[in-house]
Amino acid sequence: MNRILLTLAARALALSMAACSRTPPANVAAQVNGHSITNDELEKAYRSNYSQQAEGASEDQIMAQRLDLLGSLINNEIMLQRAEKLGLNATDADVDAEIAKMRSPYTKEEFEKQLADRHMTLDDLKAQQRRKLTIDKLINKDITSKITITDGDVKAFYEANKASFNLAEPAVHMAQIFVTPYPDANVRNLKNSKAQNDKEAKLKIEDILSRLKRNEDFGMLAQNYSEDPNTSPNGGDMGFVRESDLEKANPELRKMVVSLPNNGISPIIHTQEGYRILKVITKEPAGQRELNDPRVQQSIRETLINSKNNLLQAAYYEVARNGAKIENYLAKSVVDNAGKNK
């Protein structure tokens, strides 16, 4: 009998200890390989990225945004830990150069207002850019530097798409991220993300724009979230769009697109179909572009590199997550409280 009692007591103690180990640490939203991402850090990031919450957003929508942002913070922490092990940390000089580049289009007052609108200090911005530049170094070392595009690859792409290099008039090589309020069964983005109504579509496109402002990759966001089945798989690439077609669609749209620099990103564009964000890749004058044109070769190489880079980054992040020990306490609390009254 004593043995039975001792065995039962030991099991109870073990269960008690296991329950304690599952209890989230105080003020911790998630842990990555033992490193804590605090609720305070998540809240700060949320205020920065969602400084103007959409009117009428429900508690569920706000929590979905927090979970999505926490997922990004978790991914970043995984990448940072990998980069630190490889000694790829961004230097002070790297950070200062990036901040100087960000300051250049603004006066001192305008730049400070930009920070204030995002509830950020200059130190916050420096810390954010240090993390980004460190992760960029990792991605460049483990992915971008290993991508090889041969002359044969360029020629094959040109031959398969030769007609698209024959421009009868000035055209713009563009990419887009499209969100519609009408869920489409044909949409196959990587996250299977589909807005169900106009309110969700507006929240989603605003979230994507905020990610672009914090320098997330346009092509990856298009692959993950864009709801255009034709361009989403290609990172949103629309190919060359004639200026006359832009004029027919909307003269103001043509004016806005033409005014953007190469790699420039538009504000949110609202039409009957939904919401778009456009990116100008390059602008080209009229005429046939031959393969020996350096601009053609550069454009093709960039397209092929971006395509491979997007694919490899998506796979790299998944492999990295598989190898990490992640405890998402916020997500667990949402599941545990499902159906309970708030």
C-alpha positions as CSV (number, residue, x, y, z in Angstrom):
1,M,0.0,0.0,0.0
2,N,2.8,2.4,0.9
3,R,4.4,1.8,-2.5
4,I,1.2,2.6,-4.2
5,L,0.8,5.8,-2.3
6,L,4.3,6.8,-3.0
7,T,3.9,6.1,-6.7
8,L,0.6,8.1,-6.8
9,A,2.3,11.0,-5.0
10,A,5.3,10.9,-7.4
11,R,2.9,11.0,-10.4
12,A,1.0,13.9,-8.9
13,L,4.2,15.8,-8.2
14,A,5.4,15.2,-11.8
15,L,2.0,16.4,-13.2
16,S,2.2,19.4,-11.0
17,M,5.7,20.3,-12.1
18,A,4.7,19.8,-15.8
19,A,1.8,22.1,-15.3
20,C,4.1,24.7,-13.8
21,S,6.5,24.4,-16.7
22,R,3.7,25.1,-19.1
23,T,2.6,28.3,-17.2
24,P,3.7,31.3,-19.3
25,P,6.5,33.4,-17.6
26,A,5.3,36.8,-16.4
27,N,5.2,39.4,-19.2
28,V,6.3,37.0,-21.9
29,A,4.4,36.7,-25.2
30,A,6.7,34.0,-26.7
31,Q,10.1,32.3,-26.3
32,V,12.5,31.3,-29.0
33,N,15.2,28.9,-27.9
34,G,14.8,30.3,-24.4
35,H,15.0,33.9,-25.4
36,S,11.9,35.9,-24.3
37,I,9.8,38.2,-26.4
38,T,8.0,40.3,-23.8
39,N,4.5,41.6,-24.0
40,D,6.0,45.1,-23.7
41,E,8.1,44.5,-26.8
42,L,5.1,43.2,-28.7
43,E,3.0,46.2,-27.6
44,K,5.7,48.6,-28.6
45,A,6.0,47.0,-32.0
46,Y,2.2,47.0,-32.4
47,R,1.9,50.7,-31.7
48,S,4.7,51.4,-34.2
49,N,3.2,49.3,-37.0
50,Y,-0.5,50.0,-36.3
51,S,-0.3,53.7,-35.2
52,Q,-3.7,54.4,-36.8
53,Q,-6.1,51.5,-36.1
54,A,-8.8,51.1,-38.7
55,E,-12.2,52.4,-37.4
56,G,-14.5,49.7,-36.2
57,A,-11.8,47.0,-35.9
58,S,-13.0,44.2,-33.6
59,E,-11.1,42.7,-30.7
60,D,-10.7,39.6,-32.8
61,Q,-9.2,41.5,-35.7
62,I,-6.8,43.4,-33.4
63,M,-5.7,40.1,-31.8
64,A,-5.2,38.6,-35.2
65,Q,-2.9,41.5,-36.0
66,R,-1.0,41.0,-32.8
67,L,-0.5,37.3,-33.5
68,D,0.7,38.0,-37.0
69,L,3.1,40.6,-35.7
70,L,4.3,38.2,-33.0
71,G,4.9,35.6,-35.7
72,S,7.2,38.1,-37.5
73,L,9.0,38.9,-34.2
74,I,9.5,35.2,-33.7
75,N,10.9,34.7,-37.2
76,N,13.2,37.7,-36.8
77,E,14.5,36.3,-33.5
78,I,15.3,32.9,-35.1
79,M,17.2,34.7,-37.8
80,L,19.0,37.0,-35.4
81,Q,20.2,34.0,-33.3
82,R,21.5,32.3,-36.5
83,A,23.3,35.5,-37.6
84,E,24.9,36.0,-34.2
85,K,26.3,32.5,-34.2
86,L,27.9,33.3,-37.5
87,G,29.2,36.6,-36.3
88,L,27.1,38.6,-38.9
89,N,25.9,41.4,-36.6
90,A,25.4,44.8,-38.2
91,T,28.0,47.3,-37.1
92,D,27.4,50.8,-35.8
93,A,28.7,52.2,-39.1
94,D,26.1,50.0,-41.0
95,V,23.3,51.4,-38.8
96,D,24.4,55.0,-39.0
97,A,24.6,54.8,-42.8
98,E,21.1,53.3,-43.0
99,I,19.6,56.0,-40.7
100,A,21.3,58.7,-42.8
101,K,19.7,57.3,-45.9
102,M,16.3,57.3,-44.2
103,R,16.8,60.9,-43.0
104,S,17.8,62.3,-46.4
105,P,14.4,63.0,-48.0
106,Y,13.1,64.8,-44.9
107,T,13.9,67.9,-42.9
108,K,14.8,67.4,-39.2
109,E,11.2,68.3,-38.2
110,E,9.6,66.0,-40.8
111,F,11.8,63.1,-39.7
112,E,11.0,63.6,-36.1
113,K,7.3,63.8,-36.9
114,Q,7.6,60.5,-38.8
115,L,9.1,58.9,-35.7
116,A,6.4,60.4,-33.4
117,D,3.6,59.2,-35.7
118,R,5.0,55.7,-35.3
119,H,5.5,56.1,-31.5
120,M,9.2,55.5,-32.0
121,T,12.4,57.2,-30.7
122,L,15.6,57.4,-32.7
123,D,17.1,54.7,-30.5
124,D,14.1,52.5,-31.3
125,L,14.7,53.1,-35.0
126,K,18.4,52.3,-34.7
127,A,17.6,49.0,-32.9
128,Q,15.0,48.1,-35.5
129,Q,17.5,48.8,-38.4
130,R,20.3,46.9,-36.6
131,R,18.1,43.8,-36.5
132,K,17.1,44.2,-40.1
133,L,20.6,44.7,-41.4
134,T,21.9,41.8,-39.4
135,I,19.2,39.5,-40.9
136,D,20.0,40.9,-44.3
137,K,23.6,39.8,-43.9
138,L,22.5,36.3,-43.0
139,I,20.1,36.1,-45.9
140,N,22.8,37.4,-48.3
141,K,25.4,34.8,-46.9
142,D,23.1,31.8,-46.8
143,I,20.8,32.5,-49.8
144,T,21.5,35.4,-52.1
145,S,25.2,34.8,-52.5
146,K,24.5,31.2,-53.6
147,I,22.1,32.1,-56.4
148,T,23.7,31.7,-59.8
149,I,22.0,32.9,-63.0
150,T,23.8,31.7,-66.2
151,D,23.8,33.3,-69.6
152,G,21.8,30.3,-70.7
153,D,19.1,31.1,-68.1
154,V,18.9,34.7,-69.3
155,K,18.7,33.7,-73.0
156,A,16.0,31.1,-72.3
157,F,13.9,33.6,-70.4
158,Y,14.3,36.2,-73.2
159,E,13.3,33.7,-75.9
160,A,10.2,32.6,-73.9
161,N,9.2,36.2,-73.2
162,K,10.5,38.1,-76.3
163,A,7.2,39.7,-77.1
164,S,7.1,41.4,-73.8
165,F,10.4,43.2,-74.6
166,N,8.9,44.8,-77.8
167,L,7.4,48.0,-76.5
168,A,5.2,49.9,-78.9
169,E,5.2,52.8,-76.5
170,P,6.6,53.8,-73.2
171,A,5.8,51.2,-70.5
172,V,6.4,50.5,-66.9
173,H,7.6,47.2,-65.5
174,M,5.3,46.8,-62.4
175,A,4.4,44.5,-59.6
176,Q,1.4,44.6,-57.4
177,I,-0.1,43.3,-54.1
178,F,-3.9,43.0,-54.5
179,V,-6.5,42.4,-51.8
180,T,-10.2,41.9,-52.6
181,P,-13.2,42.0,-50.3
182,Y,-14.7,39.1,-52.3
183,P,-13.0,35.7,-51.4
184,D,-12.0,33.8,-54.5
185,A,-11.6,30.1,-54.5
186,N,-8.8,30.5,-57.2
187,V,-6.6,32.4,-54.8
188,R,-3.6,30.3,-53.9
189,N,-1.1,32.6,-52.0
190,L,1.3,30.9,-49.7
191,K,-0.5,31.8,-46.5
192,N,-4.0,31.0,-48.0
193,S,-4.9,34.5,-46.9
194,K,-8.3,35.8,-48.2
195,A,-10.2,38.8,-46.9
196,Q,-13.9,38.0,-46.4
197,N,-15.3,41.5,-46.6
198,D,-14.3,45.2,-47.2
199,K,-13.4,45.8,-43.6
200,E,-11.0,42.8,-43.5
201,A,-9.6,43.8,-46.9
202,K,-8.8,47.3,-45.7
203,L,-7.2,46.0,-42.5
204,K,-5.2,43.5,-44.5
205,I,-3.8,46.0,-47.1
206,E,-3.0,48.5,-44.3
207,D,-1.1,45.8,-42.5
208,I,0.8,45.0,-45.7
209,L,1.7,48.6,-46.3
210,S,3.0,48.9,-42.7
211,R,5.2,45.9,-43.4
212,L,6.6,47.4,-46.5
213,K,7.4,50.6,-44.5
214,R,9.5,48.5,-42.2
215,N,11.3,47.2,-45.2
216,E,9.8,43.7,-45.6
217,D,10.3,42.3,-49.1
218,F,7.6,43.2,-51.6
219,G,7.9,39.9,-53.6
220,M,7.6,37.8,-50.4
221,L,4.6,39.7,-49.2
222,A,2.9,39.3,-52.6
223,Q,3.6,35.6,-52.6
224,N,2.3,35.3,-49.0
225,Y,-0.8,37.5,-49.1
226,S,-1.7,38.9,-52.6
227,E,-5.1,37.8,-53.8
228,D,-4.4,38.0,-57.5
229,P,-4.0,34.4,-58.7
230,N,-2.1,35.5,-61.8
231,T,0.7,37.5,-60.2
232,S,0.9,36.3,-56.6
233,P,3.1,33.2,-57.5
234,N,5.6,35.5,-59.2
235,G,6.0,37.9,-56.3
236,G,3.3,40.2,-57.8
237,D,5.2,40.8,-61.1
238,M,2.8,42.2,-63.7
239,G,5.3,42.6,-66.5
240,F,5.4,45.7,-68.6
241,V,2.2,47.9,-68.5
242,R,1.8,50.5,-71.3
243,E,1.4,54.1,-70.2
244,S,-1.6,54.4,-72.4
245,D,-3.3,51.5,-70.6
246,L,-2.6,53.3,-67.3
247,E,-4.1,56.5,-68.8
248,K,-7.3,54.6,-69.9
249,A,-7.6,53.1,-66.5
250,N,-7.2,56.3,-64.6
251,P,-5.2,59.5,-65.7
252,E,-4.4,60.2,-62.0
253,L,-3.1,56.6,-61.7
254,R,-0.8,57.0,-64.7
255,K,0.5,60.3,-63.3
256,M,1.2,58.7,-59.9
257,V,2.9,55.6,-61.4
258,V,5.1,57.7,-63.7
259,S,6.1,59.9,-60.9
260,L,7.4,57.0,-58.8
261,P,11.2,56.2,-59.0
262,N,12.5,52.7,-59.9
263,N,11.7,50.4,-56.9
264,G,9.2,53.1,-55.7
265,I,6.1,51.9,-53.9
266,S,2.7,53.5,-54.2
267,P,0.2,54.3,-51.4
268,I,-2.9,52.2,-51.1
269,I,-5.1,52.4,-54.2
270,H,-8.8,51.7,-53.7
271,T,-11.0,50.7,-56.6
272,Q,-14.2,48.8,-57.0
273,E,-12.3,45.5,-57.3
274,G,-10.4,46.0,-54.0
275,Y,-7.2,47.5,-52.7
276,R,-3.8,47.6,-54.5
277,I,-0.2,48.6,-53.7
278,L,2.0,49.0,-56.8
279,K,5.7,48.8,-57.2
280,V,7.6,50.4,-60.1
281,I,10.5,48.1,-61.1
282,T,11.7,49.9,-64.1
283,K,10.5,52.4,-66.8
284,E,11.2,51.7,-70.4
285,P,10.8,53.8,-73.6
286,A,9.2,52.4,-76.8
287,G,10.9,49.9,-79.1
288,Q,12.1,46.3,-79.3
289,R,14.6,45.4,-76.6
290,E,17.3,43.0,-77.9
291,L,19.0,40.4,-75.7
292,N,22.3,42.2,-76.1
293,D,20.8,45.3,-74.5
294,P,22.4,45.6,-71.0
295,R,19.1,46.8,-69.6
296,V,17.3,43.7,-70.8
297,Q,19.9,41.4,-69.4
298,Q,19.9,43.3,-66.0
299,S,16.1,43.2,-65.9
300,I,16.0,39.5,-66.7
301,R,18.7,38.7,-64.1
302,E,16.9,40.7,-61.5
303,T,13.6,38.9,-62.3
304,L,15.2,35.5,-62.1
305,I,17.2,36.3,-58.9
306,N,14.1,37.7,-57.2
307,S,12.1,34.6,-58.2
308,K,14.8,32.2,-56.8
309,N,15.4,34.4,-53.8
310,N,11.7,34.5,-52.8
311,L,11.5,30.7,-53.1
312,L,14.6,30.0,-51.2
313,Q,13.8,32.5,-48.4
314,A,10.4,30.9,-47.9
315,A,12.0,27.5,-47.6
316,Y,14.9,28.8,-45.4
317,Y,12.5,30.4,-42.9
318,E,10.5,27.1,-42.7
319,V,13.6,25.0,-42.1
320,A,14.8,27.5,-39.5
321,R,11.5,27.4,-37.7
322,N,11.6,23.6,-37.7
323,G,15.0,23.7,-36.0
324,A,13.9,26.2,-33.3
325,K,12.2,25.6,-30.0
326,I,9.3,28.0,-30.0
327,E,6.8,28.7,-27.2
328,N,4.0,31.1,-28.4
329,Y,2.2,31.8,-25.2
330,L,-0.1,34.5,-26.7
331,A,-1.3,32.0,-29.3
332,K,-1.8,29.4,-26.6
333,S,-3.9,31.8,-24.5
334,V,-6.1,32.6,-27.5
335,V,-6.8,28.9,-28.1
336,D,-7.3,28.2,-24.3
337,N,-9.8,31.0,-24.1
338,A,-11.7,30.2,-27.2
339,G,-15.4,30.5,-26.7
340,K,-15.1,32.2,-23.3
341,N,-16.8,35.5,-22.6
342,K,-14.4,38.5,-22.7
